Amino acid sequence: MLPLDGIIVVTLEQAVAGPFATRQLADLGARVIKIERPHTGDFARGYDETVHGMASIFVWLNRSKESLTLNLKHPRAPEIMSRLIERADVFLQNLAPGAAARLGLSAEALLARFPRLIVCDISGYGDSGPYRDKKAYDLLIQGEAGLISVTGTPEVPSKTGISTADISAGMYAYSGILAALLQREKSGKGTRVEVSMFETLCEWMMFPLYYAHFGGVPFTRSGPNHATIFPYGPFRAGDGKVVIIGIQNEPEWKVFCERVLKRPELCGDSRFGSNSRRLANREALGLIIESAFAQLKTKDLLELLDAAGIANSQMNNLEDVWNHPQLANRKRWRTVESGAGPIPVLLPPGMPSGAEPRLDRIPELGANVEALLTELGYSRPEIEHLRAEQVV
């Protein structure tokens, strides 16, 4: 039995934030019913065709869900939504600002009718304030929350390589829904969980915000290096591969000098006597490290660092990660079914000990229309009529 067995989630979701939250609920056993536009569905279905003709983001975020196509603007749609939601434990939406309210699906309206429901609203900036109605996509929020200002090289600011704002919102929606379900067990009442992409990313930005505000200096962009600790970043080995090291304290610095660099005299060099001094003289120290590492192949360097207890990793490309021996050794790979055949997926982190997550099929658009409508009490002729009217 999975923790969320018996929990029903109805979701009006698209792109990343909402689907990431509900996929994790599905992993824990929840039944997730995904409402999609007829003919086109979640627009993330069309982002690319890289996974046997399917979009990589959609494959990642939508396993174990049921797909019900529904034209939400049709006069028959509210009746279907009402039948769905009255059976649900959770309703989630991440539509454009105000769209859910215009459909009669605001938290206020739903909780008045279904007092045990958990309503989760995901938006760009929240439902109040001067930015309430602004469109919000991941890149835009990365800019507004200052993430781009601290990412990249000193010369060129950059966005992160993944949808950080969307993912942060999805994670807080997921944890907020779990907390609300626990609260309902105690109080017997549902509640609203409001998640703003901007606010979730600002929370993740608190370290540089504190540093810059109270330090009175900008948080420096440092490429793949740590902005405030040195040496903490990538260095090239003699065979051309890149190894990342991290020196966090003075005992580690001493061991690094003695056992890795073979330069114990550096421990007494005033230029490098503390992290702040090493940071101020990072160019000179960087040359010393690069010269030492250039004498070693990657395998030998990693073994030397490990033996000395110095934190390290490789700068892997994506194929290196796909074939990573740690994932293979810990048996983290599984498969899910799809219309294009079995697809490899990673086990979700943080599962309860001994529990195997729910890893069901990635749904084709509208795959569950007939079964769901039958479950809701519609007869076969009624279903055919709904199809003919282009309601579903």
KENURO-677014 format. One line per 8 residues: for each residue x, y, z of N, C-alpha, C. Coordinates in steps of 0.02 Angstrom, whole numbers, plus 50000, padded with zeros to 5 digits. Each point is the difference from the previous one (the first is absolute). Layout:
X:Y:Z:X:Y:Z:X:Y:Z; ... .
! end
This chain:
50043:49940:50000:49957:50060:50000:50044:50062:50000; 49987:50045:49953:50037:50063:49996:49967:50054:50043; 50037:50050:50022:49973:50050:50047:49937:50036:49975; 49994:50010:49934:49943:50038:49974:49949:49956:49964; 50002:49935:50011:49948:49957:49973:49931:50025:50022; 49954:50006:49952:49933:50023:50015:49990:50075:49993; 50054:50038:49993:49995:50072:49990:49988:50014:49926; 49951:50042:49985:49984:50018:49931:50018:50073:49988 .
50037:50012:49947:50022:50067:49982:49972:50017:49931; 49965:50055:49995:49977:50026:49935:50042:50061:49985; 50027:50003:49940:50049:50053:49986:49989:50032:49932; 49997:50065:49999:50002:50041:49939:50070:50028:49996; 50044:49963:49967:50071:50015:50003:50030:50003:49930; 50057:50032:49996:50036:50005:49937:50073:50014:50014; 50042:49987:49952:50072:50014:50003:50034:49961:50055; 50030:50033:50051:50044:49966:50047:49976:50003:50072 .
49985:50059:50027:49989:50007:50072:49944:49956:50026; 49941:50005:49971:49944:49958:50022:50012:49927:49988; 50020:49980:49939:50013:49930:49987:50054:49969:50044; 50052:50039:50019:50051:49973:50044:49972:49984:50069; 49958:50045:50025:49969:49988:50065:49956:49938:49999; 49957:49994:49949:49952:49944:50000:50032:49934:49982; 50054:50002:49960:50034:49937:49985:50029:49970:50064; 50025:50042:50044:50028:49975:50063:49945:49972:50045 .
49941:50032:49998:49943:49972:50036:49982:49931:49971; 50002:49994:49934:49985:49936:49968:50052:49948:50019; 50064:50020:50003:50053:49953:50021:49984:49969:50068; 49968:50039:50044:49984:49976:50067:49933:49964:50003; 49969:49989:49942:49940:49960:49998:49935:50036:49985; 50002:50068:49996:49939:50037:49986:49976:49986:49929; 49934:50003:49992:49970:49996:49934:49995:50071:49973; 50034:50014:49945:50003:50067:49972:49962:50002:49934 .
49948:50041:49997:49959:50008:49940:50018:50067:49969; 50031:49997:49942:50026:50059:49966:49950:50024:49947; 49975:50061:50009:49953:50030:49951:50040:50034:49946; 49987:49982:49936:50038:50029:49945:49953:50028:49946; 50027:50046:49962:49962:50028:49944:49988:49945:49947; 49940:49997:49973:49988:49953:49944:50048:50016:49942; 50022:49948:49967:50041:50003:49939:50074:50018:50014; 50014:50048:50045:50069:50022:50010:50029:49978:50068 .
49959:50000:50051:50023:49979:50066:50046:50051:50032; 50034:49978:50052:50053:50039:50033:50050:50020:49946; 50014:50066:49996:50043:50022:49945:50071:49972:50006; 50019:49974:50059:50066:49969:50007:50006:49936:49959; 49943:49972:49979:50003:49941:49955:50035:50017:49935; 50000:50063:49981:50028:50019:49935:50067:50035:50003; 50033:49999:50058:50064:50035:50006:50054:49971:49954; 50002:49933:49995:50049:49967:49957:49974:49929:49987 .
50039:49960:49963:49981:49931:49984:50058:49953:50016; 50040:50015:50052:50063:49966:50009:49994:49930:50029; 49947:49985:50038:49995:49935:50033:49952:49956:49959; 50027:49969:49948:49960:49957:49956:49937:50037:49976; 50009:50064:49981:49946:50039:49974:49961:50040:50052; 50016:49991:50063:49967:50038:50054:50046:50053:50028; 49970:50052:50031:50039:50055:50028:50034:49978:50064; 50063:50018:50008:50039:49977:50058:49970:50027:50066 .
49978:50062:50001:49970:50027:50061:49936:49963:50017; 49958:49987:49950:49937:49966:50013:50012:49930:50026; 50048:49964:49972:50017:49933:50023:50022:50002:50073; 50042:50049:50017:50026:50007:50068:49944:50012:50051; 49950:50039:49983:49954:50027:50049:49930:49969:50001; 49985:49953:49957:49930:49981:49994:49985:49926:50002; 50047:49961:50024:49985:49929:50008:49946:49990:50055; 49968:49944:49998:49951:49979:50052:49939:50045:50004 .
49986:50039:49948:49941:50043:50001:49948:49976:49950; 49938:50021:50011:49946:49986:49954:49984:50065:49962; 49989:49995:49935:49988:50059:49959:49927:50004:49979; 49967:50055:50021:49931:50013:49980:49999:50065:49960; 49983:49996:49937:49993:50062:49960:49933:50032:50017; 50001:50067:50006:49939:50036:50018:50006:50072:49977; 49950:50022:49961:49997:50070:49978:49969:50040:50057; 50040:50033:50039:49977:50033:50061:49953:50059:49985 .
49999:50023:49939:49956:50056:49982:49932:49977:49976; 49991:49935:49993:49935:49974:49977:49950:50002:50059; 49937:50014:49987:49950:50003:50054:49993:49935:50040; 50018:49942:49969:49994:49937:50036:50060:49986:50045; 50053:50037:49991:50062:49986:50038:49992:50008:50075; 49967:50052:50026:49995:50007:50073:49968:49940:50034; 49952:49969:49968:49967:49941:50029:50051:49943:50008; 50041:49990:49949:50050:49946:50003:50052:50016:50053 .
50023:50063:50002:50049:50019:50050:49972:49992:50070; 49937:50017:50009:49970:49994:50066:49998:49927:50023; 49982:49955:49954:49998:49929:50018:50070:49974:50017; 50050:50025:49965:50069:49979:50014:50022:50025:50069; 49990:50065:50011:50028:50031:50060:49964:49978:50063; 49936:49983:49995:49965:49977:50060:50028:49934:50026; 50035:49963:49958:50032:49937:50020:50073:50010:50020; 50027:50059:49987:50072:50011:50007:50020:50021:50070 .
50063:49988:50016:50030:50025:50061:50040:50064:49986; 50027:50006:49940:50043:50056:49982:49979:50025:49932; 49997:50067:49993:49993:50031:49934:50059:50048:49992; 50037:49993:49946:50058:50043:49985:49991:50033:49933; 50020:50063:49995:50000:50034:49936:50059:50048:49995; 50030:50003:49940:50051:50051:49987:49986:50034:49933; 49936:50020:49991:49980:50035:49940:50024:50073:50003; 49986:50038:49949:50018:50071:49998:49964:50037:50056 .
50026:50057:50022:49968:50037:50055:49926:50013:49987; 49957:49982:50048:49929:50013:49997:49959:49950:49960; 50034:49954:49964:49963:49954:49956:49957:49952:50040; 50026:49973:50053:49961:49952:50040:49938:50033:50031; 50009:50062:50024:49943:50036:50030:49945:50012:49948; 50020:50016:49938:49951:50013:49948:49962:49936:49982; 50029:49943:50014:49967:49936:49987:49959:49977:50060; 49997:50041:50052:49964:49981:50061:50040:49952:50044 .
50066:49999:49991:50042:49952:50035:50049:50035:50047; 49980:50057:50028:50042:50032:50050:49999:49960:50064; 50051:50009:50042:50002:49965:50064:49939:50018:50042; 49980:50063:49999:49944:50022:50041:49936:49964:49979; 49988:49996:49934:49939:49967:49976:50002:49925:50014; 50057:49969:49990:50004:49928:50008:49995:49979:50073; 50033:50037:50045:49998:49982:50071:49931:50011:50030; 49962:50047:49972:49932:50010:50024:49956:49939:49984 .
50014:49968:49944:49961:49941:49980:50028:49935:50026; 50067:49997:50006:50034:49938:50019:50049:50015:50057; 49975:50004:50061:50040:50025:50056:50059:49956:50019; 50003:49937:49977:50058:49957:50015:50052:50001:49945; 49989:50039:49948:50046:50002:49943:50064:50039:50016; 50056:49976:49974:50062:50039:50000:50006:50032:49931; 50003:50067:49999:50006:50036:49936:50069:50030:49997; 50038:49983:49948:50067:50026:49990:50001:50043:49937 .
50016:50064:50009:50006:50047:49945:50073:50019:49990; 50026:49988:49941:50069:50019:49983:49997:50057:49950; 50035:50054:50015:50001:50058:49955:50070:50029:49997; 50008:50050:49959:50065:50032:49994:50018:50042:50061; 49953:50043:50021:50016:50049:50052:49951:50000:50058; 49951:49955:50001:49950:50001:50052:49938:50037:49978; 49947:49996:50041:49935:50028:49978:49988:50070:50027; 50052:50034:50021:49994:50071:50020:50066:50034:49984 .
50000:50066:50010:50061:50038:49986:50002:50026:49929; 50046:50046:49987:50002:50033:49934:50019:49954:49942; 50031:49944:50015:50022:49953:49947:49950:49943:49990; 49943:50003:50032:49952:49945:50000:49984:49975:49930; 49989:50045:49953:49975:49980:49934:50055:49992:49947; 50063:50007:50020:50054:49992:49952:50008:49927:49979; 50013:49990:49936:50016:49933:49977:50066:49979:50031; 50006:49936:50014:50059:49976:50035:50023:49933:49971 .
50057:50001:49966:50032:49939:49976:50065:49992:50038; 50029:49941:49997:50058:49985:50041:50057:50051:49991; 50018:50014:49939:50055:50046:49987:49985:50070:50028; 49937:50022:49993:49981:50066:50025:50007:50002:50076; 49979:49948:50034:50005:49999:50073:50073:49995:50022; 50040:49962:49964:50071:49998:50017:50031:50070:49998; 49978:50040:49951:50024:50069:49997:49973:50042:50056; 49935:49997:50013:49968:50043:50050:50025:49984:50071 .
50014:49937:50014:50022:49980:50067:50075:50007:50009; 50036:50024:49949:50071:50012:50008:50045:49941:49987; 49971:49941:49981:50042:49942:49990:50048:50010:49942; 49977:50031:49946:50044:50012:49943:50058:50047:50019; 49987:50046:50046:50052:50048:50019:50058:49968:50037; 49989:49940:50029:50054:49967:50037:50026:49938:49964; 49975:49987:49939:50017:49940:49963:50037:50019:49937; 50053:49963:49983:50039:50014:49941:50070:50023:50017 .
50033:50029:49951:50068:50025:50010:49998:50073:50020; 50056:50028:50024:50000:50072:50015:49978:50044:49941; 50013:49976:49939:49983:50040:49942:49929:49988:49975; 49975:49938:50007:49936:49982:49969:49954:49967:50051; 49944:50033:50018:49951:49968:50043:49962:49946:49961; 49978:49948:50035:49969:49943:49966:49941:49975:50040; 49953:49970:49966:49947:49962:50034:50029:49933:50020; 49967:49965:50045:50021:49932:50016:49980:49953:49943 .
50033:49942:49997:49988:49954:49945:49936:49961:50006; 49967:50002:50058:49935:49967:50009:49949:50052:50022; 49937:49981:50001:49945:50047:50016:49994:50009:50075; 50047:50038:50029:50006:50004:50072:49939:50031:50033; 49972:50052:49971:49941:50032:50029:49940:49954:49999; 49989:49966:49945:49945:49951:49994:50009:49944:50050; 50061:49974:50005:50012:49943:50044:49992:50020:50073; 50024:50060:50018:49991:50022:50070:49926:50006:50016 .
49960:50027:49954:49928:50007:50013:49967:49931:50006; 50020:49953:49956:49972:49933:50004:50017:49965:50066; 50061:50010:50023:50020:49968:50064:49960:50028:50058; 49991:50067:50002:49962:50029:50056:49926:49983:49995; 49973:49993:49940:49931:49978:49992:49992:49929:50027; 50046:49957:49981:49999:49930:50023:50003:49996:50076; 50049:50034:50030:50006:49996:50074:49942:50035:50034; 49975:50054:49971:49943:50035:50029:49937:49958:50000 .
49989:49962:49946:49942:49956:49995:50006:49944:50052; 50059:49971:50008:50009:49948:50050:49985:50027:50070; 50025:50061:50015:49987:50030:50065:49925:50013:50010; 49966:50022:49947:49928:50014:50005:49960:49936:50010; 50022:49946:49969:49966:49935:50011:50008:49977:50073; 50059:50011:50029:50011:49983:50070:49957:50044:50045; 49996:50064:49983:49960:50046:50040:49926:49980:49997; 49977:49977:49942:49930:49979:49993:49985:49940:50044 .
50049:49956:50009:49990:49943:50044:49987:50022:50072; 50029:50056:50019:49991:50025:50069:49937:50043:50007; 49987:50042:49949:49945:50049:50006:49936:49978:49966; 50006:49954:49951:49941:49980:49961:49983:50050:49946; 50040:50052:49992:49984:50053:49951:50054:50006:49946; 49977:50016:49941:50046:50015:49946:50028:50069:50007; 50043:50019:49953:50031:50066:50002:50028:50016:49932; 50026:50061:49995:50033:50021:49938:50075:50002:50011 .
50037:49978:49948:50072:50005:49998:50017:50046:49941; 50027:50058:50015:50017:50047:49946:50076:50000:49991; 50022:49991:49938:50071:49996:49985:50015:50049:49943; 50048:50043:50012:50023:50049:49950:50070:49981:49977; 50010:49995:49935:50067:49985:49973:50051:50051:50025; 49981:50063:50000:50046:50053:50020:50020:49991:50073; 49952:49986:50043:50016:49994:50071:50040:49937:50015; 49986:49945:49965:50040:49940:50013:50072:50010:49979 .
50011:50034:49943:50069:50010:49978:50035:50052:50044; 49963:50051:50024:50030:50047:50047:50023:49965:50063; 49962:49950:50024:50021:49961:50058:50066:49965:49985; 50007:49971:49941:50062:49966:49982:50058:50049:49991; 49985:50063:49990:50050:50052:49990:50022:50034:50065; 49978:49976:50058:50012:50038:50062:50074:50005:50018; 50040:49949:49984:50072:50007:50016:50031:50059:49963; 49995:50005:49933:50029:50059:49968:49965:50065:50020 .
49935:49997:50015:49965:50061:50021:50028:50025:50066; 50008:49956:50049:50031:50019:50064:50071:50026:49989; 50038:49963:49960:50071:50017:49990:50008:50070:49970; 49959:50014:49949:50006:50065:49967:49971:50057:50042; 49942:49987:50031:49967:50054:50037:50040:50020:50062; 50021:49952:50039:50035:50016:50062:50075:50009:49990; 50027:49970:49947:50071:50009:49986:50015:50064:49964; 49948:50027:49967:50011:50064:49965:50038:49994:49935 .
50009:49938:49976:50036:49990:49936:49959:49953:49957; 50005:50006:49934:49962:49954:49957:50024:49928:50009; 49956:49954:49988:50017:49928:50000:50031:49986:49932; 50064:49984:49998:50038:49996:49938:49982:49937:49960; 49989:50009:49935:49993:49942:49956:50068:49969:49990; 50004:49934:50006:50066:49968:49999:50002:49938:49955; 49954:49996:49952:49999:49943:49956:49991:49936:50039; 50039:49947:49986:49992:49938:50037:50036:49999:50067 .
50034:50055:50018:50034:50005:50064:49951:50025:50054; 50015:49983:50063:49961:50028:50055:50015:50074:50004; 49948:50040:50015:50009:50072:50001:50040:50025:50060; 49998:49964:50056:50029:50026:50061:50050:49953:50034; 50014:49942:49970:50048:49953:50029:50050:49980:49945; 50064:49997:50018:50051:49978:49952:50055:49962:50037; 50024:49945:49969:49980:49969:49937:49937:49957:50008; 49951:50017:49960:49937:49962:49999:49973:50009:49929 .
50019:49953:49956:49980:50005:49931:50038:49953:49955; 49997:50009:49934:50029:49953:49953:50073:50015:49983; 50038:49946:49992:50069:50004:49978:50012:49942:49952; 50044:50011:49950:50010:49951:49948:50058:49953:50018; 49988:49936:49992:50053:49950:50010:50044:49995:49938; 50052:49961:50005:50049:49996:49945:49972:49970:49937; 49948:49959:50005:49971:49970:49940:49943:50041:49971; 49990:50060:50026:49951:50046:49972:49932:50000:50032 .
49985:49949:50042:49935:49998:50034:49999:50048:50059; 49940:50020:50020:49993:50050:50053:49977:49967:50064; 50036:50017:50054:49984:49976:50067:49982:50060:50043; 49947:49993:50040:49979:50053:50045:50022:49983:50071; 50031:50047:50035:50020:49989:50069:49967:50053:50044; 49995:49985:50065:49971:50048:50047:50038:49999:50065; 50034:50055:50017:50035:50007:50064:49958:50044:50045; 49974:49972:50055:49951:50036:50041:50030:50030:50064 .
50059:49978:50022:50026:50024:50064:50076:49995:50001; 50030:50024:50053:50073:50003:50004:50033:49931:50007; 49972:49953:50040:50030:49934:50000:50001:49967:49930; 49947:50009:49962:49999:49973:49932:50052:50033:49957; 50009:50066:50008:50050:50036:49961:50070:49972:50015; 50015:49987:50062:50065:49974:50020:50012:49931:49968; 49951:49956:50005:50006:49933:49970:50008:50006:49924; 49962:50044:49970:50004:50010:49927:50070:50020:49979 .
50030:50047:50036:50067:50022:49984:50051:49943:50007; 49994:49963:50055:50049:49950:50016:49994:49937:49958; 49939:49976:49990:49991:49933:49971:49979:50000:49927; 49972:50056:49976:49979:50003:49930:50047:50043:49959; 50010:50061:50021:50045:50044:49964:50074:49983:50012; 50014:49964:50056:50069:49985:50020:50040:50064:50011; 49966:50050:50025:50031:50066:50013:49984:50021:50071; 50027:49968:50052:49983:50017:50069:50016:50072:50018 .
50049:50029:49965:50019:50069:50016:49944:50050:49986; 49951:49981:49959:49945:50045:49985:49956:50012:50062; 50003:49954:50049:49960:50009:50061:50022:50063:50038; 50064:50017:49993:50025:50060:50034:50003:50061:49957; 49976:49996:49938:50002:50057:49954:49944:50049:50020; 50019:50061:50017:49952:50049:50025:49945:50016:49949; 50014:49989:49936:49950:50015:49949:49940:49953:50005; 50011:49941:50029:49949:49948:50000:49981:49978:50070 .
50011:50043:50050:49992:49981:50070:49928:49996:50025; 49952:50019:49960:49929:49994:50018:49960:49999:49936; 49937:49982:50006:49958:49999:49940:49997:50068:49966; 49992:50053:50040:49995:50067:49970:50065:50018:49964; 50058:49979:50026:50064:50014:49966:50006:49957:49937; 49980:49938:50005:50002:49958:49940:49954:50027:49946; 49943:50026:50021:49953:50029:49952:50030:50062:49967; 50035:50042:50040:50030:50061:49973:50058:49984:49953 .
50032:49942:50010:50058:49980:49959:49984:49938:49959; 49937:49995:49978:49979:49939:49966:50037:49989:49934; 50019:50053:49966:50035:49990:49936:50067:49966:50011; 50039:50023:50049:50065:49970:50013:49993:49928:50025; 49953:49989:50045:49989:49933:50026:49973:49953:49946; 49958:50027:49958:49973:49959:49946:50055:49974:49954; 50049:50040:49985:50056:49979:49958:50040:49944:50033; 50009:50005:50066:50037:49948:50037:49962:49934:49996 .
49934:50002:50011:49960:49940:49999:49999:49969:49930; 49990:50042:49950:49998:49975:49931:50066:49968:49981; 50056:50028:50022:50065:49972:49984:50009:49931:50031; 49977:49993:50062:50005:49935:50034:49954:49948:49968; 49939:50020:49985:49952:49953:49971:50020:49979:49930; 50036:50042:49963:50019:49985:49932:50048:49941:49996; 50029:49981:50057:50046:49944:50001:49964:49933:50009; 49935:50002:50010:49963:49940:50018:49942:49986:49951 .
49988:49936:49986:49940:49981:49964:49940:50003:50048; 49940:50006:49970:49940:50009:50041:49992:49944:50052; 50008:49938:49979:49991:49944:50045:50048:50005:50060; 50063:50016:49986:50050:50005:50053:49985:50059:50046; 49978:50055:49971:49985:50060:50040:49941:49986:50046; 49948:49969:49974:49942:49984:50042:50018:49954:50058; 50042:49950:49986:50022:49955:50052:50041:50036:50053; 50043:50047:49979:50040:50039:50046:49957:50044:50044 .
49950:50033:49970:49954:50043:50038:49960:49959:50049; 49974:49943:49979:49961:49957:50044:50042:49976:50059; 50062:49979:49986:50043:49976:50053:50015:50054:50051; 50003:50062:49977:50015:50056:50045:49936:50026:50034; 49943:49974:49982:49937:50024:50029:49978:50068:49975; 50021:50018:49939:49982:50064:49970:49938:49990:49955; 49948:50039:50012:49938:49995:49961:50013:50012:49926; 49972:49957:49958:50013:50006:49929:49944:49968:49960 .
49995:50019:49937:49955:49968:49953:50027:50012:49930; 49969:49967:49952:50017:50013:49931:49948:50047:49969; 50019:50038:49950:49952:50042:49963:49972:49957:49943; 49949:49962:50016:49972:49952:49952:49957:50034:49948; 50000:49971:49941:49949:50020:49951:49937:49958:50012; 49948:50013:49963:49936:49968:50014:50002:49924:49988; 50038:49978:49950:50004:49928:49988:50039:49966:50056; 50050:50035:50028:50035:49973:50059:49951:49988:50057 .
49955:50048:50011:49951:49993:50054:49952:49942:49985; 49977:49996:49939:49954:49946:49981:50030:49931:50016; 50066:49994:49989:50034:49936:50011:50038:49997:50066; 49982:50043:50047:50039:50007:50062:49999:49934:50039; 50060:49978:50023:50003:49936:50036:49963:50002:50067; 49993:50059:50031:49965:50004:50064:49926:49985:49991; 49970:50026:49946:49930:49986:49987:49989:49926:49984; 50047:49972:49962:49994:49929:49983:50009:49956:50062 .
50050:50015:50040:50013:49959:50059:49943:50001:50050; 49968:50057:50007:49944:50006:50047:49933:49982:49969; 50003:49975:49938:49940:49975:49965:49945:50053:49999; 50019:50060:49977:49952:50056:49999:49958:50003:49937; 50015:49959:49950:49963:50003:49937:49941:49951:50000; 49944:50024:49974:49941:49959:49988:49975:50016:49929; 49943:49973:49980:49969:50018:49936:49926:50013:50012; 49973:50044:49958:49928:50010:49997:49977:49988:49928 .
49937:49982:49993:49973:49988:49934:49975:50065:49969; 49998:50001:49935:49974:50057:49962:49976:49976:49933; 49968:50044:49963:49978:49982:49933:50057:49984:49953; 50061:50022:50019:50059:49986:49959:50043:49944:50028; 49972:49963:50049:50038:49946:50030:50028:50019:50068; 50039:49955:50031:50027:50013:50066:50051:50057:50000; 49998:50042:50052:50044:50057:50007:50038:49994:50066; 50066:50008:50001:50036:49999:50064:49983:50061:50042 .
49992:49989:50066:49988:50055:50047:50041:49986:50063; 50019:50054:50034:50034:49993:50064:49949:49994:50056; 50016:49960:50050:49959:49998:50059:49998:50069:50033; 49943:50023:50024:49997:50064:50034:50037:49997:50066; 50036:50053:50018:50036:50001:50064:49951:50003:50059; 50023:49977:50058:49963:50011:50062:49940:49956:50011; 49996:49943:49966:49943:49955:50011:50007:49967:50069; 49944:49986:50033:50004:49963:50063:50035:49933:49990 .
50038:49980:50050:50039:49938:49995:49954:49941:49984; 50021:49962:49949:49964:49940:49981:49942:50012:49952; 49984:50063:49986:49944:50016:49955:50025:50008:49929; 49966:49969:49953:50015:50008:49929:49951:50050:49972; 50024:50054:49968:49954:50052:49976:49953:49974:49945; 49946:50035:49993:49954:49985:49945:50032:50026:49936; 50011:49957:49952:50031:50019:49937:49958:49973:49942; 49943:50032:49990:49953:49978:49948:50011:50036:49935 .
49962:49983:49951:50007:50023:49931:49998:50076:49993; 50038:50025:49953:49994:50070:49978:49939:50005:49955; 49950:50041:50017:49936:49995:49963:50002:50034:49932; 49970:49969:49952:49985:50034:49937:49944:50051:50013; 49996:50050:49959:49950:50052:50008:49930:49970:49998; 49961:50012:50053:49931:49976:50002:49992:49926:50010; 50053:49966:50023:49999:49927:50004:49947:49974:50048; 49979:50040:50048:49955:49976:50052:49931:50032:49999 .
49983:50032:49944:49936:50035:49996:49941:49953:50014; 49996:49946:49964:49941:49957:50006:49996:49969:50070; 50057:49975:50025:49999:49968:50066:49981:50049:50055; 50027:50061:49996:49985:50049:50052:49928:50023:49997; 49975:50014:49941:49931:50023:49995:49951:49945:50021; 50016:49937:49984:49958:49945:50023:50000:49997:50077; 50058:50008:50029:50006:50001:50073:49960:50057:50031; 49995:50056:49964:49963:50057:50026:49925:49993:49989 .
49978:49946:49969:49929:49987:49993:49970:50014:49933; 50041:50016:49950:49975:50013:49933:49991:49934:49962; 49946:49994:49964:49987:49940:49960:50039:50004:49935; 50005:49944:49965:50036:50000:49937:49968:50049:49949; 49932:50002:49992:49972:50050:49954:50016:50072:50022; 50000:50012:50066:50017:50068:50023:50072:50017:49984; 50044:49951:50007:50070:50012:49985:50009:50015:49925; 49965:49962:49958:50004:50013:49928:49972:50068:49984 .
49949:50021:50036:49972:50067:49988:50050:50054:50021; 50034:49990:50056:50051:50048:50022:50058:50005:49950; 50016:49943:49970:50052:50001:49948:49975:50038:49939; 49939:49987:49980:49972:50033:49940:49996:50075:50010; 49985:50021:50062:49997:50072:50015:50068:50031:50011; 50053:49959:49996:50069:50022:50011:50011:50028:50070; 49964:49969:50048:50012:50017:50070:50064:49966:50025; 50010:49938:49978:50059:49961:50020:50039:49977:49939 .
! end
